[in-house]
Amino acid sequence: MSKTLRFGLIGAGRIGPVHAATLAYHVPQATLAAVADLNQQRAQALAERFGVLRVLTTGMEIIADPDIDAVAICSPTDTHADLIVAAAAAGKHIFCEKPISLSLAEIDRALAAVAKAGVKLQVGFNRRFDSNFLRVRQAVASGEIGTPNIFHIVSRDPFPPPLTYLRPSGGIFLDMMVHDFDMARFLLGDEVEEVYAQGAVLVDPGFATEDDFDTALVMLRFRSGAIGTIDNSRKSTFGYDQRVEVLGSKGKIATENRYPNQVIVSGEKMVYTDAPYLFFMQRYPDSFAAEVQAFTESVLEDKPVAVTGEDSRVPVVMALAAGKSSREHRPVRMDEITA
Ligand SMILES: NC(=O)c1ccc[n+]([C@@H]2O[C@H](COP(=O)([O-])OP(=O)(O)OC[C@H]3O[C@@H](n4cnc5c(N)ncnc54)[C@H](O)[C@@H]3O)[C@@H](O)[C@H]2O)c1
């Protein structure tokens, strides 16, 4: 393989352009060679914006293109497993947005195809590459704050996605909190035994029609005995609210939101700052670039990927357990989730 990885990008919706920008400008060893979207206007607009010469319609056309070394799957979640299986069979390396699927059987089918083909697969748990969260992980892993006892993850979007997005996304636990389930495992370096989840519809009654929640709180218990919470809302009026705190036996470590500037305005009665970054495109660009950089290096240097198959599967088990817990109003152990 040449020393440049030629990517084909599938899906030019919300996240597609974020990865297109990374591939076009931020990873020297990668090029964005082709883009496909069922919506041709979107594909064309993305291609023009990033100077991509080859514009296709379906993900399968990208996979069939012999000039493509790797695919970046940015289409809706319910398309991922089939695209992974096809890409693996075609010998393409795969960067795929989270989650692989809402079904464990489909995840296992995709992971088996990847293992059989011997290609690399990395799932888009970008927050692992954020410098704040990496520092928290380092503090826990090195013992800097002692043994972790309690943690809190706050993860709130500024506004909800369109209601049409919700059903194929799997709902708040599988679509949104799956990032935070991954963060909980990553930051503590431990596995969760049990979750207890509560969900509510407090932002938009349309979520109830879609059999979903827009607000959720989950309590987790780890094997070590550590306990913690994850708090999600689809609406935070002041911007993207992304914070973490871990209390350990020797101290605590906490992150704040990120802001477009560091200005503090001091008036007669109030001292204030501007609002935090609005959403994931503004808050996490560095981590989106770093995850694709890491994936590209894993392929070109034949190194293990930073987010393993197990890492892509376990947060889905946690999300399924949280869904069950919220429906049955009781704590659910991970080993209750078998399919
Ligand atoms: N890591 C993150 O922070 C993050 C953020 C947003 C979305 N996501 C994930 O990214 C995925 C896409 O989400 P989105 O919000 O960008 O969705 P979206 O609906 O905005 O965009 C998806 C695009 O894929 C196209 N598409 C659908 N099927 C296709 C196919 N077979 N071939 C080619 N194009 C196809 C659609 O026409 C659409 O333009 C989801 O799995 C979601 O969970 C991750």
PDBQT file of the ligand as one rigid body, heavy atoms in Angstrom, charges set to zero:
ROOT
HETATM    1  N1  LIG A 401     -19.146  11.012  16.895  1.00  0.00    +0.000 N 
HETATM    2  C1  LIG A 401     -20.073  11.952  16.992  1.00  0.00    +0.000 C 
HETATM    3  O1  LIG A 401     -19.983  12.882  17.797  1.00  0.00    +0.000 OA
HETATM    4  C2  LIG A 401     -21.265  11.897  16.079  1.00  0.00    +0.000 A 
HETATM    5  C3  LIG A 401     -22.018  13.056  15.853  1.00  0.00    +0.000 A 
HETATM    6  C4  LIG A 401     -23.118  12.974  14.998  1.00  0.00    +0.000 A 
HETATM    7  C5  LIG A 401     -23.459  11.778  14.397  1.00  0.00    +0.000 A 
HETATM    8  N2  LIG A 401     -22.708  10.664  14.658  1.00  0.00    +0.000 N 
HETATM    9  C6  LIG A 401     -23.057   9.360  14.036  1.00  0.00    +0.000 C 
HETATM   10  O2  LIG A 401     -22.857   9.507  12.642  1.00  0.00    +0.000 OA
HETATM   11  C7  LIG A 401     -23.852   8.783  11.915  1.00  0.00    +0.000 C 
HETATM   12  C8  LIG A 401     -24.560   9.747  10.963  1.00  0.00    +0.000 C 
HETATM   13  O3  LIG A 401     -25.184  10.755  11.737  1.00  0.00    +0.000 OA
HETATM   14  P1  LIG A 401     -25.566  12.171  11.070  1.00  0.00    +0.000 P 
HETATM   15  O4  LIG A 401     -26.115  12.979  12.198  1.00  0.00    +0.000 OA
HETATM   16  O5  LIG A 401     -24.449  12.715  10.269  1.00  0.00    +0.000 OA
HETATM   17  O6  LIG A 401     -26.770  11.704  10.111  1.00  0.00    +0.000 OA
HETATM   18  P2  LIG A 401     -27.426  12.519   8.902  1.00  0.00    +0.000 P 
HETATM   19  O7  LIG A 401     -28.785  11.939   8.742  1.00  0.00    +0.000 OA
HETATM   20  O8  LIG A 401     -27.262  13.987   9.111  1.00  0.00    +0.000 OA
HETATM   21  O9  LIG A 401     -26.522  12.149   7.628  1.00  0.00    +0.000 OA
HETATM   22  C9  LIG A 401     -26.451  10.852   7.080  1.00  0.00    +0.000 C 
HETATM   23  C10 LIG A 401     -26.269  10.964   5.577  1.00  0.00    +0.000 C 
HETATM   24  O10 LIG A 401     -26.045   9.640   5.047  1.00  0.00    +0.000 OA
HETATM   25  C11 LIG A 401     -26.733   9.525   3.793  1.00  0.00    +0.000 C 
HETATM   26  N3  LIG A 401     -26.938   8.099   3.537  1.00  0.00    +0.000 N 
HETATM   27  C12 LIG A 401     -27.845   7.250   4.085  1.00  0.00    +0.000 A 
HETATM   28  N4  LIG A 401     -27.668   5.999   3.633  1.00  0.00    +0.000 NA
HETATM   29  C13 LIG A 401     -26.630   6.043   2.749  1.00  0.00    +0.000 A 
HETATM   30  C14 LIG A 401     -25.986   5.074   1.941  1.00  0.00    +0.000 A 
HETATM   31  N5  LIG A 401     -26.345   3.792   1.960  1.00  0.00    +0.000 N 
HETATM   32  N6  LIG A 401     -24.962   5.478   1.136  1.00  0.00    +0.000 NA
HETATM   33  C15 LIG A 401     -24.602   6.782   1.095  1.00  0.00    +0.000 A 
HETATM   34  N7  LIG A 401     -25.179   7.752   1.861  1.00  0.00    +0.000 NA
HETATM   35  C16 LIG A 401     -26.177   7.383   2.685  1.00  0.00    +0.000 A 
HETATM   36  C17 LIG A 401     -28.005  10.348   3.990  1.00  0.00    +0.000 C 
HETATM   37  O11 LIG A 401     -28.550  10.753   2.753  1.00  0.00    +0.000 OA
HETATM   38  C18 LIG A 401     -27.486  11.539   4.834  1.00  0.00    +0.000 C 
HETATM   39  O12 LIG A 401     -27.068  12.615   4.028  1.00  0.00    +0.000 OA
HETATM   40  C19 LIG A 401     -24.766   8.144  12.953  1.00  0.00    +0.000 C 
HETATM   41  O13 LIG A 401     -24.363   6.810  13.144  1.00  0.00    +0.000 OA
HETATM   42  C20 LIG A 401     -24.505   8.957  14.223  1.00  0.00    +0.000 C 
HETATM   43  O14 LIG A 401     -24.659   8.176  15.399  1.00  0.00    +0.000 OA
HETATM   44  C21 LIG A 401     -21.619  10.715  15.462  1.00  0.00    +0.000 A 
ENDROOT
TORSDOF 0
